[in-house]
């Protein structure tokens, strides 16, 4: 989906309390001197270690976020009356102390004490030559650690269908004759960084391996053209793609699997479901509807709506089957997913019903790809995703609250008792350099602030190839 972007953002700045913060007049009246003393006292309190600098530490023991607590009592009346208020904090919103005592629903990241700062990465960042690649890995990951990045989403199956790990089932990229993923995983673990192996699920551009042996797996368009994407409606397709994921999990002992392209194609048109004979046969068996008898193929036809629903159920079926297969390994393997920005459009146009996945608890982390410079739109879509990531007991709904800085989810009382439970982590994707937008360090920091204010659990940057020193330096600060 293409989102029109416009450069509308509010610059955020780290306003330090240095010597140039206040300008003093050469001569001070007695009243002005009192005010000045009060201001200096407040600054001293804020800069002192006792102001409450806290570190949130991940379960691996790595420091991942910092906060400075400012209590109401620690601020003088003179500071509160200042005509130059400090810029909004760019630190994790759930870590910030409030002047008023508030009761909030805790997000999973809050409960773990971790703000997720992640990056989508790909092998091309390092190249196919092992020695050079390993040297680059060390440098890049060290820089990421300094910038507070703690989560790495590394591509292990690209849109060609090639894989970048030691596989007995898939076909490795011929340029990488060594265990790229195993090496990368080792370097990341040495730095206590979490790794999500990233699968582009259904694209198979190279038509390699088992896909070449089974051309009937490919989607057939309405004009009988075949595209290089396999059909989620076929059980054989789902089994093959899931087998790649479970193979990697068993070989490398990872704790996450990351899904991308977990949908039908959006090109050359939306929706683009398969019109092959087997799919039509399955549709008729499950619904009783003969697809070829549909004259009006639009949403005004009730049967066409059944066709749309049936196809999105096939993608959801994949996620359910994957979750079951991962559970069968005997280990708790979590699922993250890169999803399209708007849940309502995605479920109809590409069969990606990610809000339903969250409701059913099929995944553990949503990463809506919000690649836009329009901060108003970014804020709205983030809040929608956070609301979708909230689960409740039967009959209870999560309600997003309006306005930047407002909690994204609140408790709703039904018959005096209701308990809101956050099931799913939400980490919106921030586009650094994409086909939809080109960001700046200021814009990046503002979108981080908006994500924090909306109640997100972190952010993921797209992508490592665009996250240059220009951006990393801002994150380090």
Secondary structure, 3 states (H helix, E strand, C coil): CCCCCCCECCCCCCCCCCHHHCCCCCCCCHHHHHHHHHHHHHHHHHHCHHHCEEEEECCCCCEEEEEECCCHHHCCHHHHCCCCCCCCCCCCHHHCCCCCCCCCCCCHHHHHCCCEEEEEECHHHCCCCHHHHHHHHHHHHHHHHHCCCCEEEEEEECCCCCECCCCCCCCECCCCCCCHHHHHHHHHHHCCCEEEEEEECCECCCCCCHHHHCHHHEEECCCCCEEEEECCCCHHHHHHHHHHHHHHHHHHCCCEEEEECCCCCCCCCCCCCCCCHHHHHHHHHHHCCCHHHCCCCCCCCHHHHHHHHHHHHHHHHHHHHHHHHHHCCCCCCEEEEEECCCHHHHHHHCCCCHHHHHHHCCCCEEEEEECCCEHHHHHHHHHHHHHHCEEECCCCCCCCCCCCCCCCCCCCCCCCCCCEEECCEEEEEEECECCCCECCHHHHHHHHHHHHHCCCCEEEEECCCCCCHHHHHHHHC
